[in-house]
């Protein structure tokens, strides 16, 4: 079942295979304990990811009597740090499901995906997610969960103002002006605060026709298109008072989402978790693709979290067999539906797209964006430093007296330096 055993796959064609198989039989060993460290996607003890993983591990162990799977789940605030501490102490877990893989790949600590996964599992991943998991043209990051961004708008506020959802930047600015005149607190919420500024920034860069990098992965933060994008934001939205009472550089994503759920926001970029948050508060909302400068944006921003297998303890066969089970269509769909996230496999995506049941139908607008989405440059070991720099300073680009060109040029210089120092 693995790529290493080439003789067994000669009769298997990856083309057209939309299902993945788990429980392929014996792992060839006994009395092995696999340790997995995973992130918690739940918002309470009742829906902690620990429940999902414990049930999954129990089911797997029924089929594989010689393998135990021990799972430790930590909040997103702690999980990356916990894994780093384990690795630094010489006690790497067998698997980690966290936010970044590139540093570990660069240090030679990870198995390549092809050393672990069956051909069927590898063929089922959405190609842009598999590509984003590559470091130096080899896939080490295995996509685990994904999301995209769409433009949320408050249907009640739009109806009262006689507005339709925007399809261009001019429309967005015009709608925001009307909403402001109607007393809406945040006509367009622009969260460029330190919590997640890199996400809002990327969505606007894509909408403006560019991004953080070019096609070959070179940073282009200060490109002419990006400077034009932030100049437009500064002049047409922020400068005209259309982004609310909190300066964008001080507005965090969580606060913007909370304000939307309280009915105080006309429009903002959001991901799937905002659906439940707004619905709980009774806010009637619509979702449309993020508009571009003169029409539909070039791409939506996509985000993926990553699974990886560490080499330290060996266990490649057991890790791979367990992960083949994790990525069966049923298990991928169960996780996606529980936490309002998008499947990372073609088989599960097709099933979700064909379903009009809840919660699948609510995720369709995000799912439609996924095939053409663009992810952060997570395959660059410099990305963590660049992302931190964006969080810290991008808000200055739209502040009164700020210089979009100046801020983006400084970020470009920092990115180039980080790239060089990481020899990526």
C-alpha positions as CSV (number, residue, x, y, z in Angstrom):
1,X,0.0,0.0,0.0
2,X,2.9,2.4,0.4
3,X,4.9,4.0,-2.3
4,X,8.0,2.2,-1.1
5,X,6.5,-1.2,-2.0
6,X,6.4,-0.3,-5.7
7,X,5.6,-3.9,-6.8
8,X,2.3,-3.9,-5.0
9,X,1.0,-0.8,-6.8
10,X,1.6,-1.7,-10.4
11,X,-2.0,-2.7,-10.8
12,X,-3.3,0.3,-9.0
13,X,-4.1,3.5,-10.9
14,X,-4.3,6.7,-8.8
15,X,-6.4,8.3,-11.5
16,X,-10.1,8.6,-10.6
17,X,-9.7,7.2,-7.1
18,X,-11.9,9.2,-4.9
19,X,-11.9,7.0,-1.8
20,X,-9.2,6.1,0.5
21,X,-8.9,2.9,2.5
22,X,-8.0,2.5,6.1
23,X,-7.3,-0.6,8.1
24,X,-5.1,-2.2,5.4
25,X,-4.3,-5.1,7.7
26,X,-1.3,-5.8,9.8
27,X,1.3,-3.1,10.3
28,X,4.0,-5.7,10.3
29,X,4.8,-5.1,13.9
30,X,3.3,-5.5,17.4
31,X,3.2,-3.7,20.7
32,X,3.8,-0.3,19.1
33,X,2.6,2.9,20.8
34,X,2.1,5.9,18.5
35,X,2.1,9.3,20.1
36,X,0.1,12.0,18.4
37,X,0.0,15.7,19.5
38,X,-3.0,17.5,18.0
39,X,-4.6,20.9,18.2
40,X,-8.0,21.6,19.8
41,X,-10.6,22.9,17.4
42,X,-13.4,22.9,20.0
43,X,-14.6,25.9,22.0
44,X,-15.5,23.9,25.1
45,X,-14.9,20.6,26.8
46,X,-18.1,19.3,25.2
47,X,-16.7,19.4,21.7
48,X,-13.0,19.2,22.3
49,X,-10.9,17.6,19.6
50,X,-9.8,15.1,22.3
51,X,-13.2,13.4,21.9
52,X,-12.8,13.0,18.2
53,X,-9.2,11.6,18.4
54,X,-10.0,9.3,21.3
55,X,-12.9,7.8,19.4
56,X,-10.8,7.5,16.2
57,X,-7.9,5.9,18.1
58,X,-10.2,3.4,19.8
59,X,-11.7,2.4,16.5
60,X,-8.3,2.0,14.9
61,X,-7.0,-0.1,17.8
62,X,-9.9,-2.5,17.4
63,X,-8.6,-3.4,13.9
64,X,-4.9,-3.3,14.9
65,X,-4.4,-5.2,18.2
66,X,-0.6,-4.6,18.2
67,X,-0.8,-0.8,18.0
68,X,-1.9,1.8,20.6
69,X,-2.4,5.4,19.7
70,X,-1.9,8.0,22.5
71,X,-3.3,11.4,21.8
72,X,-2.5,14.7,23.6
73,X,-4.6,17.7,22.6
74,X,-3.6,21.3,23.3
75,X,-5.2,24.6,22.5
76,X,-3.9,26.5,19.5
77,X,-2.2,28.9,21.9
78,X,0.0,26.1,23.2
79,X,0.2,23.2,20.7
80,X,3.0,24.5,18.4
81,X,5.1,25.4,21.4
82,X,4.5,22.1,23.1
83,X,5.7,20.2,20.0
84,X,8.8,22.3,19.7
85,X,9.6,21.7,23.3
86,X,9.3,17.9,22.8
87,X,11.4,18.0,19.7
88,X,14.1,20.2,21.3
89,X,14.2,17.8,24.3
90,X,14.8,14.8,22.0
91,X,11.4,13.4,22.6
92,X,9.5,14.1,19.3
93,X,6.0,12.6,19.0
94,X,5.4,10.2,16.2
95,X,2.9,12.6,14.7
96,X,1.9,16.2,15.2
97,X,-1.2,18.0,13.9
98,X,-0.2,21.7,14.2
99,X,0.1,24.9,12.2
100,X,3.5,24.6,10.5
101,X,5.8,22.0,9.2
102,X,8.6,23.7,7.2
103,X,11.2,24.2,10.0
104,X,11.0,20.5,11.0
105,X,11.3,19.5,7.3
106,X,14.3,21.7,6.8
107,X,16.0,20.1,9.9
108,X,15.5,16.7,8.4
109,X,13.2,15.6,11.2
110,X,10.1,14.6,9.1
111,X,9.2,11.7,6.9
112,X,8.2,12.6,3.4
113,X,4.5,12.1,2.8
114,X,5.4,9.4,0.2
115,X,7.2,7.4,2.9
116,X,4.1,7.2,4.9
117,X,0.9,7.3,2.9
118,X,-0.7,4.9,0.5
119,X,-0.9,5.9,-3.1
120,X,-4.6,6.1,-2.8
121,X,-4.5,8.5,0.1
122,X,-1.9,10.7,-1.6
123,X,-4.0,10.8,-4.8
124,X,-7.1,12.0,-2.9
125,X,-5.6,15.2,-1.5
126,X,-6.6,18.4,-3.2
127,X,-3.6,19.3,-5.3
128,X,-3.2,22.9,-4.2
129,X,-3.1,21.7,-0.6
130,X,-0.5,19.0,-1.3
131,X,1.6,21.5,-3.2
132,X,1.5,23.9,-0.2
133,X,2.8,21.0,1.9
134,X,6.1,20.9,0.0
135,X,9.5,22.0,1.2
136,X,12.1,22.0,-1.6
137,X,9.8,20.1,-3.9
138,X,9.1,17.2,-1.5
139,X,5.8,17.0,0.4
140,X,6.3,16.8,4.2
141,X,3.3,18.7,5.3
142,X,0.1,16.6,5.1
143,X,-3.0,18.8,4.9
144,X,-5.4,18.1,7.7
145,X,-8.1,20.8,7.7
146,X,-8.7,23.7,5.5
147,X,-10.8,26.9,5.2
148,X,-11.2,29.8,2.9
149,X,-12.5,33.3,3.3
150,X,-15.6,34.9,1.9
151,X,-17.2,38.3,2.4
152,X,-20.0,38.2,5.0
153,X,-22.6,40.9,5.0
154,X,-25.4,41.7,7.4
155,X,-28.6,41.1,5.4
156,X,-30.8,43.2,7.8
157,X,-28.6,46.3,7.5
158,X,-28.3,45.9,3.7
159,X,-32.1,45.6,3.3
160,X,-32.7,48.7,5.5
161,X,-30.2,50.6,3.3
162,X,-31.5,49.2,0.0
163,X,-28.1,47.7,-0.8
164,X,-27.0,44.7,-2.8
165,X,-23.7,42.8,-2.1
166,X,-20.7,44.4,-3.7
167,X,-19.0,42.8,-6.7
168,X,-16.1,45.3,-7.0
169,X,-14.1,47.6,-4.7
170,X,-16.1,50.6,-5.9
171,X,-19.3,48.8,-4.9
172,X,-17.8,47.9,-1.5
173,X,-16.8,51.5,-0.8
174,X,-20.2,52.8,-2.0
175,X,-22.1,50.3,0.2
176,X,-19.9,51.3,3.1
177,X,-20.7,55.0,2.7
178,X,-24.4,54.3,2.7
179,X,-24.1,52.1,5.8
180,X,-22.1,54.8,7.6
181,X,-24.8,57.3,6.7
182,X,-27.4,54.9,8.2
183,X,-25.4,54.9,11.5
184,X,-23.8,51.5,11.2
185,X,-20.8,51.3,13.6
186,X,-18.5,49.3,11.3
187,X,-19.5,49.7,7.7
188,X,-16.6,47.5,6.7
189,X,-14.6,45.9,9.6
190,X,-10.8,45.9,8.7
191,X,-9.0,43.8,11.3
192,X,-5.3,44.6,10.8
193,X,-4.6,44.2,14.5
194,X,-1.8,41.8,15.7
195,X,-4.1,38.7,16.2
196,X,-4.5,37.8,12.5
197,X,-3.5,40.7,10.4
198,X,-1.6,38.5,8.0
199,X,-4.9,36.9,6.9
200,X,-6.8,40.1,6.2
201,X,-3.7,41.5,4.4
202,X,-3.4,38.5,2.2
203,X,-7.1,38.5,1.2
204,X,-6.8,42.1,0.1
205,X,-3.5,41.5,-1.7
206,X,-5.1,38.6,-3.7
207,X,-8.2,40.8,-4.4
208,X,-5.8,43.4,-5.8
209,X,-4.2,40.9,-8.2
210,X,-1.0,40.1,-6.3
211,X,0.0,38.4,-3.1
212,X,2.9,37.8,-0.7
213,X,4.9,36.0,-3.3
214,X,5.1,35.5,-7.1
215,X,4.6,32.2,-9.0
216,X,8.1,30.9,-8.1
217,X,7.8,31.8,-4.4
218,X,9.8,35.0,-4.3
219,X,8.5,37.6,-1.9
220,X,6.8,40.5,-3.7
221,X,5.2,42.3,-0.8
222,X,6.1,45.8,-2.1
223,X,4.9,45.1,-5.7
224,X,3.1,47.9,-7.5
225,X,-0.2,46.1,-7.2
226,X,0.2,45.6,-3.5
227,X,1.1,49.3,-2.9
228,X,-2.0,50.3,-5.0
229,X,-4.2,48.0,-2.9
230,X,-3.1,49.5,0.4
231,X,-3.2,53.0,-1.0
232,X,-6.9,52.3,-2.0
233,X,-7.7,51.0,1.5
234,X,-6.1,54.0,3.2
235,X,-7.7,56.6,0.9
236,X,-11.1,55.1,0.1
237,X,-12.1,53.1,3.3
238,X,-10.0,54.1,6.3
239,X,-9.5,57.8,5.4
240,X,-13.2,58.2,4.8
241,X,-14.2,56.8,8.1
242,X,-15.8,53.6,6.7
243,X,-14.0,51.1,8.9
244,X,-15.4,52.0,12.3
245,X,-14.3,53.6,15.5
246,X,-11.3,51.3,16.2
247,X,-8.2,51.9,14.1
248,X,-7.6,48.9,11.8
249,X,-4.2,48.4,13.3
250,X,-5.8,47.9,16.7
251,X,-8.8,45.9,15.6
252,X,-8.3,42.1,16.1
253,X,-10.2,39.5,14.1
254,X,-11.9,38.1,17.2
255,X,-13.3,41.5,18.1
256,X,-14.4,42.1,14.5
257,X,-16.2,38.8,14.5
258,X,-17.9,39.5,17.8
259,X,-19.0,42.9,16.6
260,X,-20.5,41.3,13.5
261,X,-22.3,38.8,15.7
262,X,-23.7,41.7,17.6
263,X,-25.1,43.3,14.5
264,X,-22.7,46.2,14.4
265,X,-20.8,45.3,11.2
266,X,-22.0,45.8,7.7
267,X,-19.3,43.7,5.9
268,X,-16.1,41.8,6.7
269,X,-14.0,38.9,5.5
270,X,-14.8,35.8,7.5
271,X,-14.1,32.1,7.7
272,X,-16.6,29.2,8.5
273,X,-16.5,29.6,12.2
274,X,-18.3,32.9,11.9
275,X,-21.4,31.1,10.6
276,X,-22.1,29.5,13.9
277,X,-21.0,32.6,15.9
278,X,-23.4,34.9,14.0
279,X,-26.2,32.4,13.9
280,X,-26.2,32.0,17.7
281,X,-26.8,35.7,18.0
282,X,-29.6,35.7,15.4
283,X,-27.8,37.8,12.9
284,X,-29.1,37.3,9.3
285,X,-26.2,37.3,7.0
286,X,-25.2,36.5,3.4
287,X,-21.9,35.4,1.9
288,X,-20.4,36.3,-1.4
289,X,-16.9,36.0,-2.9
290,X,-14.5,38.7,-1.9
291,X,-14.7,41.3,-4.7
292,X,-11.6,42.3,-6.7
293,X,-10.6,45.7,-7.9
294,X,-13.0,45.6,-10.9
295,X,-14.7,42.3,-10.4
296,X,-14.2,38.9,-8.8
297,X,-10.9,38.6,-6.9
298,X,-8.1,36.6,-8.5
299,X,-8.3,34.1,-5.7
300,X,-9.6,33.6,-2.2
301,X,-7.3,33.1,0.7
302,X,-7.0,29.5,1.8
303,X,-5.7,28.2,5.1
304,X,-4.6,24.7,5.9
305,X,-3.4,23.1,9.1
306,X,-0.9,20.3,8.9
307,X,-0.2,16.7,9.9
308,X,3.4,15.4,9.9
309,X,5.3,12.3,10.9
310,X,8.5,12.6,12.8
311,X,11.4,10.3,12.0
312,X,12.9,10.0,15.5
313,X,11.1,6.9,16.7
314,X,10.9,5.1,13.4
315,X,7.4,3.5,13.1
316,X,7.0,4.7,9.5
317,X,4.7,1.7,8.6
318,X,2.5,2.2,11.7
319,X,2.3,5.9,11.3
320,X,1.4,5.5,7.6
321,X,-1.2,2.9,8.3
322,X,-2.9,5.0,11.0
323,X,-2.9,8.1,8.8
324,X,-4.5,6.1,5.9
325,X,-7.3,5.4,8.4
326,X,-7.5,9.0,9.5
327,X,-7.9,10.2,5.9
328,X,-10.8,7.9,4.9
329,X,-13.7,9.8,3.5
330,X,-15.9,9.1,6.6
331,X,-13.3,10.3,9.1
332,X,-12.4,13.4,7.1
333,X,-16.1,14.3,6.8
334,X,-16.8,13.6,10.5
335,X,-14.1,16.1,11.5
336,X,-15.0,18.7,9.0
337,X,-18.7,18.6,10.0
338,X,-17.9,18.7,13.7
339,X,-15.8,21.8,13.5
340,X,-17.1,23.7,10.4
341,X,-14.0,23.2,8.3
342,X,-13.4,22.1,4.8
343,X,-12.3,18.6,3.8
344,X,-8.8,18.3,2.4
345,X,-9.5,15.3,0.2
346,X,-11.3,15.2,-3.2
347,X,-13.6,12.4,-2.1
348,X,-14.9,14.2,1.0
349,X,-15.1,17.5,-0.8
350,X,-17.3,15.9,-3.6
351,X,-19.6,14.4,-1.0
352,X,-19.9,17.7,0.9
353,X,-20.5,19.6,-2.3
354,X,-23.3,17.2,-3.3
355,X,-25.0,17.4,0.1
356,X,-27.8,19.9,0.9
357,X,-28.0,18.8,4.5
358,X,-26.7,20.7,7.5
359,X,-23.9,21.6,8.1
360,X,-22.6,20.8,4.6
361,X,-24.9,23.3,2.8
362,X,-23.6,26.2,4.9
363,X,-20.1,25.4,3.9
364,X,-20.7,25.4,0.2
365,X,-19.7,29.1,-0.4
366,X,-16.3,28.3,1.2
367,X,-16.0,25.0,-0.6
368,X,-16.6,26.7,-3.9
369,X,-13.6,29.0,-3.3
370,X,-11.2,26.2,-2.3
371,X,-10.1,24.9,-5.8
372,X,-8.8,28.4,-6.7
373,X,-7.7,29.4,-3.3
374,X,-4.1,30.5,-2.5
375,X,-2.4,29.6,0.8
376,X,0.2,31.4,2.8
377,X,3.8,30.6,1.7
378,X,4.0,28.0,4.5
379,X,6.7,26.0,2.6
380,X,9.2,28.8,3.3
381,X,11.0,28.5,6.6
382,X,11.0,32.3,6.6
383,X,7.2,32.6,6.7
384,X,6.9,32.6,10.5
385,X,9.1,35.7,10.8
386,X,7.4,37.4,7.9
387,X,4.0,36.7,9.2
388,X,5.0,38.1,12.6
389,X,6.3,41.3,11.0
390,X,3.1,41.8,9.0
391,X,1.1,41.4,12.2
392,X,3.2,44.0,14.0
393,X,3.3,46.7,11.3
394,X,0.7,46.4,8.5
395,X,-1.8,48.5,10.4
396,X,0.6,51.5,10.0
397,X,0.1,51.4,6.3
398,X,-3.5,52.7,6.5
399,X,-3.0,54.9,9.6
400,X,-3.4,58.7,9.3
401,X,-0.1,60.0,7.9
402,X,1.1,56.4,7.2
403,X,2.8,55.4,4.0
404,X,1.6,52.2,2.3
405,X,4.6,52.2,0.1
406,X,7.0,52.8,3.0
407,X,5.5,50.0,5.2
408,X,5.4,47.5,2.4
409,X,9.0,48.3,1.4
410,X,10.1,47.7,5.0
411,X,8.2,44.4,5.1
412,X,9.8,43.4,1.8
413,X,13.3,44.1,3.1
414,X,12.5,42.1,6.3
415,X,11.1,39.2,4.2
416,X,14.2,39.2,1.9
417,X,16.5,39.1,4.9
418,X,14.6,36.3,6.6
419,X,14.6,34.3,3.4
420,X,18.3,34.7,3.0
421,X,19.1,33.8,6.6
422,X,17.0,30.7,6.3
423,X,18.7,29.7,3.1
424,X,15.3,28.7,1.8
